[in-house]
Amino acid sequence: MSFSFMNPAAFFLLLAIPVFFVFRKIGLLQRISFPITFADWDGFVFSWNDKLLNFTSAFSAILVFTAFLFIVIAFADPVAHTQERVYTTRGTDIVFVVDTSPSMAARDIGGMLRIDAARQAAQTLVQNNTGAEYGLVAMGNEAALLVPPTSDLEFFKSRLMSLKLGELGEGTAIGTGLSSAIFHLSNSKAPSKCIILITDGENNAGEIHPETAARLAIENKIIIYAVGIGTRGSVPLDYKDPYTGKEYTGYLDSTFDSAPLEKLALGSGGRYYGVENIQAFSVALSAITKRQTVAQNYYLRNVNTFYYDEFLLAAVIAFTLAWLIRRFLLKEFV
């Protein structure tokens, strides 16, 4: 990213500041005031020695000059120049199948909820791998497609952040979740297709067995990567029922057999990753994207972002604060 100014000549307006002080020094542009002296002929003239008020007065003057500086910068028309990749060929289609059972509310991933760790790791992956298209399936007792594979990364991330635990029931229908993702990937023309399954438990719901889903994935040349999240043992849990609003706080006995997940992942050409912290999660997703990366054609597009309005708004705010300070704190009629 680089910055420039479309109208740099506007900075000559800054010369008005030293000119202002020179005029004030020689007696011109003095502030209009009406001094009132309360003193006897031989008494003392009133003087303002309050340190806080002196500081307040100086601060308001700084705000005025800051506002003037912002106006000059706004007139100089600042612009930020960035480049973004525009892909002309398809990359990998990746569908996340995310477990939304209540156990994902366990707080054992570096003090984070498991679901929050999944969100953060997935967002990091999307941010660093913009050439792919991403989809999202939520999985509980049932499964629901929330986002079909799309290049609209902001939409994907917003739906990812809106996942609610327990909304699809308290079970873990791994076979159903995988089948939903496979169905929406089967007709994709992408040169590489994969599913990233994120769960902290074993299959215990749904009418489709995970092995059946794995065979469907192999038939459609879709690779499955399984991420088993969470530590073992007694872990704290904070869960809010999405329907009743009731909050549950306690401990979860966190144990599950990872062997079935390893089997279905390896059978489809993928891998299983057990993660117990956010760093391991990010490493796992990074390894997956490296395995699934395909060569893509792209060109660079220049993007200009203008900041005229932002600096002008900042100037208005600074001027307003200075006026409020002088009018209500210093009691000046300005």
Phi, psi and chi 1 to 4 in degrees:
 res  aa     phi    psi   chi1   chi2   chi3   chi4
   1 MET       -  140.3  177.6 -175.9  -67.8      -
   2 SER  -136.7  157.5   61.4      -      -      -
   3 PHE  -120.3  148.9  -70.4   89.7      -      -
   4 SER  -152.9  174.5   66.9      -      -      -
   5 PHE  -124.4  128.4  -64.0   92.1      -      -
   6 MET   -74.2  -23.4  -57.4  -63.2  -70.3      -
   7 ASN  -134.3   67.4 -178.3   31.4      -      -
   8 PRO   -63.5  -18.6   23.3  -33.5      -      -
   9 ALA   -62.2  -19.6      -      -      -      -
  10 ALA   -62.6  -22.1      -      -      -      -
  11 PHE   -69.0  -13.9  -75.6  109.1      -      -
  12 PHE   -64.6  -19.9  -77.1  110.4      -      -
  13 LEU   -63.7  -21.5  -67.7  173.3      -      -
  14 LEU   -65.7  -19.7  -67.5  176.0      -      -
  15 LEU   -64.2  -18.2  -64.5  174.5      -      -
  16 ALA   -64.4  -25.3      -      -      -      -
  17 ILE   -68.0  -54.5  -65.1  177.1      -      -
  18 PRO   -63.9  -33.8   20.4  -32.7      -      -
  19 VAL   -62.2  -39.8  170.3      -      -      -
  20 PHE   -60.5  -45.8  171.3   79.7      -      -
  21 PHE   -69.0  -34.4  -78.7  107.3      -      -
  22 VAL   -64.3  -44.7  169.3      -      -      -
  23 PHE   -63.1  -39.2  -78.6    7.3      -      -
  24 ARG   -65.2  -36.0  -71.9  -73.0  -67.1  -89.9
  25 LYS   -66.7  -36.6 -173.0   69.0  174.7  178.7
  26 ILE   -90.6    7.1   62.8  177.6      -      -
  27 GLY   100.6   -5.0      -      -      -      -
  28 LEU   -89.4  160.5  -61.2  175.9      -      -
  29 LEU    56.5   31.8  -61.1  179.7      -      -
  30 GLN   -73.5  147.9  -69.2  -71.4  -14.3      -
  31 ARG   -66.3  133.5 -178.2 -174.1  -57.4  174.0
  32 ILE   -72.4  124.0  -61.6  174.7      -      -
  33 SER  -143.4  157.6   60.5      -      -      -
  34 PHE  -124.9   87.7  -59.6   95.2      -      -
  35 PRO   -67.5  138.6   25.9  -34.4      -      -
  36 ILE  -122.7  118.6  -58.8  176.3      -      -
  37 THR  -102.7  121.6  -57.5      -      -      -
  38 PHE  -102.1   93.1  -64.0   95.7      -      -
  39 ALA  -159.8  156.1      -      -      -      -
  40 ASP   -76.7  172.3  -64.3  -32.1      -      -
  41 TRP   -56.5  -34.5  -70.9  106.2      -      -
  42 ASP  -111.7   17.5  -62.7  -39.3      -      -
  43 GLY   -89.8 -170.0      -      -      -      -
  44 PHE   -97.8  140.4  -66.2   98.3      -      -
  45 VAL   -78.1  140.1  176.0      -      -      -
  46 PHE   -61.7  134.3  171.5   76.9      -      -
  47 SER  -131.5  148.0   61.8      -      -      -
  48 TRP   -97.8  106.5 -176.0   13.7      -      -
  49 ASN  -117.0   10.1  -65.1  -43.0      -      -
  50 ASP   -70.1  119.0 -170.6  -71.2      -      -
  51 LYS   -65.6  -39.2  -67.9 -177.1  178.9  179.7
  52 LEU   -64.9  -42.3  178.1   60.1      -      -
  53 LEU   -68.6  -36.0  -69.0  178.5      -      -
  54 ASN   -60.8  -43.3  -76.6  -29.7      -      -
  55 PHE   -64.3  -42.1  172.1   80.1      -      -
  56 THR   -62.1  -41.6  -55.8      -      -      -
  57 SER   -63.8  -42.7  179.4      -      -      -
  58 ALA   -65.7  -39.1      -      -      -      -
  59 PHE   -64.6  -39.3  179.6   67.6      -      -
  60 SER   -66.1  -36.4   67.4      -      -      -
  61 ALA   -65.0  -39.2      -      -      -      -
  62 ILE   -63.1  -39.6  -68.3  172.8      -      -
  63 LEU   -61.9  -39.3  -77.2  175.7      -      -
  64 VAL   -64.1  -45.6  170.7      -      -      -
  65 PHE   -68.5  -34.5  -76.2  107.1      -      -
  66 THR   -63.6  -42.5  -58.8      -      -      -
  67 ALA   -61.4  -41.4      -      -      -      -
  68 PHE   -62.5  -41.4  177.5   72.6      -      -
  69 LEU   -62.0  -42.8  175.7   62.1      -      -
  70 PHE   -61.9  -38.7  -73.8  156.1      -      -
  71 ILE   -64.0  -42.0  -71.0  176.4      -      -
  72 VAL   -62.4  -44.6  170.9      -      -      -
  73 ILE   -62.9  -40.0  -65.3  175.3      -      -
  74 ALA   -61.8  -43.5      -      -      -      -
  75 PHE   -66.0  -26.4  -74.5  163.8      -      -
  76 ALA   -74.3   -9.5      -      -      -      -
  77 ASP    59.1   69.9 -153.5   -0.4      -      -
  78 PRO   -70.1  144.4   26.8  -34.2      -      -
  79 VAL  -144.6  138.1   57.7      -      -      -
  80 ALA  -101.5  133.1      -      -      -      -
  81 HIS  -108.7  123.3  -52.0  -77.5      -      -
  82 THR  -131.3  165.5   56.8      -      -      -
  83 GLN  -124.0  139.1  -72.3 -173.6  -33.4      -
  84 GLU  -128.6  149.7   63.6  178.3   24.0      -
  85 ARG   -81.8  134.9  -68.5 -177.8  178.2 -177.5
  86 VAL  -116.6  110.7  178.7      -      -      -
  87 TYR   -82.6  136.7  -68.1   90.4      -      -
  88 THR  -107.0   -4.5   57.3      -      -      -
  89 THR  -131.0  157.1   56.8      -      -      -
  90 ARG   -72.5  146.3  -69.3  -74.0  -65.1  -86.2
  91 GLY  -109.3 -145.4      -      -      -      -
  92 THR   -83.0  141.3  -55.4      -      -      -
  93 ASP   -97.3  121.1  -84.0    5.6      -      -
  94 ILE  -121.4  125.2  -59.3  174.1      -      -
  95 VAL  -114.9  122.8  174.6      -      -      -
  96 PHE   -84.9  129.9  -74.9   89.0      -      -
  97 VAL  -111.7  108.1  177.8      -      -      -
  98 VAL  -109.9  127.3 -178.5      -      -      -
  99 ASP   -68.5  125.1 -171.7  -11.5      -      -
 100 THR  -116.7   24.6   59.8      -      -      -
 101 SER   -70.9  157.7   61.8      -      -      -
 102 PRO   -56.3  -26.7  -28.1   36.4      -      -
 103 SER   -64.3  -18.0   60.1      -      -      -
 104 MET   -71.7   -1.6  -70.9  -70.0  -76.3      -
 105 ALA   -89.8    3.9      -      -      -      -
 106 ALA   -64.4  139.0      -      -      -      -
 107 ARG  -105.7   80.6 -168.6 -178.5  -64.8  -83.6
 108 ASP  -139.0   14.9   61.5  -15.3      -      -
 109 ILE  -109.5   80.2  -51.8  -62.4      -      -
 110 GLY    61.3   36.6      -      -      -      -
 111 GLY    83.7   -1.4      -      -      -      -
 112 MET   -99.3  154.5  -60.3  172.8   63.1      -
 113 LEU   -66.3  150.1  -58.7 -176.0      -      -
 114 ARG   -59.0  -41.1  -67.9  173.4  178.8  176.4
 115 ILE   -65.4  -36.3 -173.6   64.0      -      -
 116 ASP   -69.7  -37.0  -70.5  -22.2      -      -
 117 ALA   -64.5  -38.9      -      -      -      -
 118 ALA   -63.8  -43.0      -      -      -      -
 119 ARG   -60.5  -47.6  -71.1 -169.9 -177.4  108.5
 120 GLN   -63.8  -44.4  179.5  175.0  -43.0      -
 121 ALA   -65.5  -40.6      -      -      -      -
 122 ALA   -65.5  -40.7      -      -      -      -
 123 GLN   -64.4  -39.1  -72.5 -151.5   59.7      -
 124 THR   -63.0  -41.7  -59.1      -      -      -
 125 LEU   -60.5  -47.6  167.7   65.7      -      -
 126 VAL   -62.9  -40.3  170.7      -      -      -
 127 GLN   -64.8  -34.9 -161.3   69.4   34.3      -
 128 ASN   -95.0   -3.3  -64.3  -27.0      -      -
 129 ASN  -137.7   71.0 -172.3   32.6      -      -
 130 THR   -77.6   -9.5   56.4      -      -      -
 131 GLY   -77.8  -14.3      -      -      -      -
 132 ALA   -90.5  167.1      -      -      -      -
 133 GLU  -110.5  142.0  -67.1 -167.7   -0.6      -
 134 TYR  -122.0  142.0  -62.8   92.3      -      -
 135 GLY  -127.4  167.1      -      -      -      -
 136 LEU  -143.0  128.7  177.5   64.0      -      -
 137 VAL  -122.0  128.7  171.0      -      -      -
 138 ALA   -94.4  140.2      -      -      -      -
 139 MET  -131.2  128.7  174.8 -178.0   65.5      -
 140 GLY  -141.3 -125.6      -      -      -      -
 141 ASN   -64.5  -28.7  -76.6  -26.0      -      -
 142 GLU  -125.8 -173.3  -57.5  172.4   -8.2      -
 143 ALA  -136.7  147.3      -      -      -      -
 144 ALA  -140.0  131.4      -      -      -      -
 145 LEU   -77.3  118.6  177.1   74.2      -      -
 146 LEU   -96.5  -34.4  -57.8 -177.8      -      -
 147 VAL  -141.8  116.8 -177.8      -      -      -
 148 PRO   -70.0  160.2   26.5  -33.7      -      -
 149 PRO   -51.2  122.9  -28.7   36.6      -      -
 150 THR  -144.3  154.5  178.1      -      -      -
 151 SER   -93.2   -1.0   58.3      -      -      -
 152 ASP   -80.1   87.8 -171.9  -16.7      -      -
 153 LEU   -67.0  -33.6  -56.0 -174.7      -      -
 154 GLU   -67.1  -39.5  -67.7  -54.1  -43.7      -
 155 PHE   -64.5  -44.1  175.6   66.4      -      -
 156 PHE   -58.3  -47.2  170.9   82.4      -      -
 157 LYS   -66.2  -36.3  -71.4 -171.5  -76.1 -173.7
 158 SER   -66.4  -38.9   68.3      -      -      -
 159 ARG   -71.4  -35.1  -65.1  -62.7  -75.0  128.7
 160 LEU   -60.8  -44.1  177.1   68.0      -      -
 161 MET   -70.4  -19.7  -64.3  -55.8  -64.2      -
 162 SER   -89.7    1.8   68.9      -      -      -
 163 LEU   -57.5  135.2  -76.1  175.2      -      -
 164 LYS  -119.1  127.4  -67.6 -176.4  179.2  179.1
 165 LEU   -69.8  139.0  -61.8 -177.5      -      -
 166 GLY    82.8   -4.0      -      -      -      -
 167 GLU   -68.4  -28.8 -164.3  168.9   39.2      -
 168 LEU  -106.2   21.8  -65.6  174.1      -      -
 169 GLY   101.9  175.5      -      -      -      -
 170 GLU   -98.6    1.0  -61.9 -176.9   -2.0      -
 171 GLY   -90.8 -175.0      -      -      -      -
 172 THR  -135.2   93.6  -54.6      -      -      -
 173 ALA   -93.4   78.8      -      -      -      -
 174 ILE   -63.8  -43.5  -67.5  177.0      -      -
 175 GLY   -61.2  -41.8      -      -      -      -
 176 THR   -66.4  -42.3  -54.3      -      -      -
 177 GLY   -63.1  -45.1      -      -      -      -
 178 LEU   -64.6  -41.3  -69.1  175.9      -      -
 179 SER   -62.6  -38.7  -63.1      -      -      -
 180 SER   -62.8  -43.2  178.0      -      -      -
 181 ALA   -66.2  -41.2      -      -      -      -
 182 ILE   -63.2  -41.5  -67.5  166.4      -      -
 183 PHE   -57.9  -40.3  176.3   78.2      -      -
 184 HIS   -86.4   -8.1  -70.2   90.1      -      -
 185 LEU  -101.3  -17.9  -78.4  172.3      -      -
 186 SER   -61.7  -34.0   58.6      -      -      -
 187 ASN   -96.0    5.8  -66.1  -37.7      -      -
 188 SER   -69.5  142.0  170.1      -      -      -
 189 LYS   -94.1    8.7  -57.6  -59.3 -178.4 -177.5
 190 ALA   -64.4  144.4      -      -      -      -
 191 PRO   -70.4  -16.7   24.8  -33.8      -      -
 192 SER  -143.3  133.4  175.7      -      -      -
 193 LYS  -134.8  134.7  -61.2  176.9  -75.5 -172.5
 194 CYS  -150.0  161.4   74.7      -      -      -
 195 ILE  -120.1  135.0  -65.1  170.2      -      -
 196 ILE  -110.9  106.2  -59.6  178.1      -      -
 197 LEU   -90.5  123.5  169.7   66.0      -      -
 198 ILE  -117.7  114.7  -59.0  175.0      -      -
 199 THR  -150.1  161.3 -178.7      -      -      -
 200 ASP  -122.0   18.3   64.7   -8.4      -      -
 201 GLY  -151.5 -177.2      -      -      -      -
 202 GLU   -96.5  162.9  -56.5  170.2   43.7      -
 203 ASN   -65.7  122.8 -177.3   72.5      -      -
 204 ASN  -141.6   16.1   57.6   19.2      -      -
 205 ALA  -154.9  171.4      -      -      -      -
 206 GLY    88.0  159.6      -      -      -      -
 207 GLU   -96.6   -6.0  -60.4  179.4   -3.9      -
 208 ILE  -109.0  125.7  -57.1  175.3      -      -
 209 HIS   -75.2  142.5 -164.0  -81.4      -      -
 210 PRO   -56.2  -34.2  -27.8   35.3      -      -
 211 GLU   -67.8  -34.0  -68.5 -174.6    4.3      -
 212 THR   -63.8  -43.8  -57.6      -      -      -
 213 ALA   -63.1  -37.8      -      -      -      -
 214 ALA   -64.2  -39.7      -      -      -      -
 215 ARG   -64.5  -38.9  -73.4 -164.9  -65.5  -88.7
 216 LEU   -62.0  -39.2  -71.4  173.3      -      -
 217 ALA   -63.3  -43.3      -      -      -      -
 218 ILE   -63.9  -42.0  -65.3  171.4      -      -
 219 GLU   -62.2  -31.4  -68.4  173.4    4.4      -
 220 ASN  -100.4   12.8  -71.6  -82.9      -      -
 221 LYS    56.3   44.8  -61.4 -179.6 -179.5  179.2
 222 ILE  -112.5  127.2  -60.6  170.3      -      -
 223 ILE   -92.2  137.3  -61.6  175.3      -      -
 224 ILE  -108.7  128.4  -61.5  173.5      -      -
 225 TYR  -113.6  130.6  -64.4   92.7      -      -
 226 ALA  -112.2  132.2      -      -      -      -
 227 VAL  -118.6  111.6  178.6      -      -      -
 228 GLY   -91.8  115.8      -      -      -      -
 229 ILE  -107.4  141.7 -176.3  172.4      -      -
 230 GLY   119.5  155.7      -      -      -      -
 231 THR   -92.7  170.5   57.8      -      -      -
 232 ARG  -101.0  152.1  -59.1  -63.3 -175.1  -94.1
 233 GLY   105.0 -159.9      -      -      -      -
 234 SER   -86.2  119.9 -178.3      -      -      -
 235 VAL  -127.4  146.5  -64.2      -      -      -
 236 PRO   -67.4  147.1   23.4  -32.8      -      -
 237 LEU  -136.6  133.7 -178.9  140.7      -      -
 238 ASP  -127.6  106.6  -61.7  -55.7      -      -
 239 TYR  -129.1  136.7  170.5   65.1      -      -
 240 LYS  -117.8  121.0 -177.0  176.9 -178.9  179.7
 241 ASP   -65.8  124.0 -169.5  -63.9      -      -
 242 PRO   -69.7  -16.7   26.6  -35.0      -      -
 243 TYR   -97.9  -41.7  -63.2  103.9      -      -
 244 THR   -96.1  -19.8   64.8      -      -      -
 245 GLY    78.5    0.3      -      -      -      -
 246 LYS   -73.0  138.0 -174.2  175.6 -179.6 -179.8
 247 GLU  -102.3  138.0  -63.9 -175.9    2.1      -
 248 TYR  -119.1  128.2  -61.7   88.2      -      -
 249 THR  -130.0  129.6  -58.9      -      -      -
 250 GLY   179.1 -146.0      -      -      -      -
 251 TYR  -129.4  145.6  -73.3   85.5      -      -
 252 LEU  -115.1  132.9  170.7   70.9      -      -
 253 ASP   -82.4   98.4 -176.2   14.7      -      -
 254 SER   -92.2  101.4  177.1      -      -      -
 255 THR  -145.9  139.1   57.3      -      -      -
 256 PHE  -160.3  155.2   76.5   93.4      -      -
 257 ASP   -86.7  116.7 -176.8    9.8      -      -
 258 SER   -84.7   -8.7   63.0      -      -      -
 259 ALA   -58.0  -43.8      -      -      -      -
 260 PRO   -62.2  -36.7  -24.7   35.3      -      -
 261 LEU   -67.9  -40.0  -65.9  178.2      -      -
 262 GLU   -63.1  -40.1  -65.0  178.3   31.0      -
 263 LYS   -64.4  -47.6 -178.8  179.0  178.6 -179.4
 264 LEU   -71.2  -30.9   69.5   87.9      -      -
 265 ALA   -70.1  -48.4      -      -      -      -
 266 LEU   -66.4  -34.7  -69.1  173.0      -      -
 267 GLY   -64.4  -26.7      -      -      -      -
 268 SER   -95.6    0.4   68.3      -      -      -
 269 GLY    97.3    5.4      -      -      -      -
 270 GLY   -99.0 -155.3      -      -      -      -
 271 ARG  -144.4  161.8  -73.7 -171.7   58.1 -175.4
 272 TYR  -108.6  137.6  170.4   80.7      -      -
 273 TYR  -126.6  123.7  -59.9   86.7      -      -
 274 GLY   -97.2  122.6      -      -      -      -
 275 VAL  -123.2  138.3  -60.1      -      -      -
 276 GLU  -125.3    3.5  -63.0 -174.1   -4.7      -
 277 ASN  -153.2  164.5   54.8   64.4      -      -
 278 ILE   -67.9  -29.6 -168.1   62.9      -      -
 279 GLN   -66.1  -44.5  -69.1   78.4   15.2      -
 280 ALA   -64.3  -34.4      -      -      -      -
 281 PHE   -63.2  -47.8 -151.2  150.3      -      -
 282 SER   -64.1  -39.1  -63.3      -      -      -
 283 VAL   -63.5  -41.4  168.8      -      -      -
 284 ALA   -62.6  -46.8      -      -      -      -
 285 LEU   -67.3  -35.7  -65.5 -173.0      -      -
 286 SER   -64.1  -40.2  176.9      -      -      -
 287 ALA   -65.4  -37.4      -      -      -      -
 288 ILE   -63.5  -47.1  -68.6  171.1      -      -
 289 THR   -64.6  -34.9   55.1      -      -      -
 290 LYS   -65.4  -38.0  -72.9 -179.7 -179.7  178.7
 291 ARG   -68.9  -28.4  -73.0  169.8   58.9   96.4
 292 GLN  -102.5    1.8  -65.9  -60.8  128.9      -
 293 THR   -66.1  135.7  -62.1      -      -      -
 294 VAL  -124.7  154.5  -64.5      -      -      -
 295 ALA   -69.8  133.3      -      -      -      -
 296 GLN  -131.2  147.1  -69.9  179.7  -99.6      -
 297 ASN   -91.2  141.1  -64.8  -33.2      -      -
 298 TYR  -156.2  164.4   65.6   89.0      -      -
 299 TYR  -131.2  159.5   65.0   89.6      -      -
 300 LEU   -94.8  130.5  -64.4  177.3      -      -
 301 ARG  -112.3  131.8  179.1  173.5   64.1 -175.1
 302 ASN   -78.9  134.2  -66.4  -37.5      -      -
 303 VAL  -124.5  123.8  178.4      -      -      -
 304 ASN  -107.6  129.7  -64.3  -32.9      -      -
 305 THR  -117.1  118.9  -55.4      -      -      -
 306 PHE   -94.1  143.0  -65.0   88.7      -      -
 307 TYR  -120.3   22.7  -69.2   95.7      -      -
 308 TYR   -58.3  -50.4  173.0   85.4      -      -
 309 ASP   -62.7  -39.3  -67.3  -21.8      -      -
 310 GLU   -64.1  -44.3  -73.3   77.3    0.6      -
 311 PHE   -70.6  -34.7  -82.6   99.0      -      -
 312 LEU   -66.2  -40.0 -157.5   58.8      -      -
 313 LEU   -64.2  -41.3  176.9   60.6      -      -
 314 ALA   -61.4  -37.5      -      -      -      -
 315 ALA   -65.4  -42.8      -      -      -      -
 316 VAL   -62.5  -42.2  171.0      -      -      -
 317 ILE   -63.6  -44.2  -67.6  173.6      -      -
 318 ALA   -64.3  -43.4      -      -      -      -
 319 PHE   -61.8  -41.9  -92.3  129.9      -      -
 320 THR   -64.0  -43.8  -57.6      -      -      -
 321 LEU   -63.0  -41.8  -72.5  175.6      -      -
 322 ALA   -62.3  -42.2      -      -      -      -
 323 TRP   -64.3  -42.6 -177.7   84.9      -      -
 324 LEU   -63.4  -40.1  -69.4  173.2      -      -
 325 ILE   -64.3  -46.4  -70.8  172.3      -      -
 326 ARG   -69.1  -35.8  -70.5 -178.5  177.0  -84.0
 327 ARG   -78.3  -42.0  179.5   66.2 -177.4   85.8
 328 PHE  -105.3  -25.2  -64.0  101.9      -      -
 329 LEU   -95.5  -44.2  -65.8 -178.9      -      -
 330 LEU   -91.4   -7.4  -58.2  177.6      -      -
 331 LYS    59.4   34.9  -53.2  -60.5 -178.0 -178.4
 332 GLU   -92.8  147.2  -65.1 -178.4    1.7      -
 333 PHE   -94.4   89.6  -67.7   94.9      -      -
 334 VAL  -117.9      -  -65.1      -      -      -
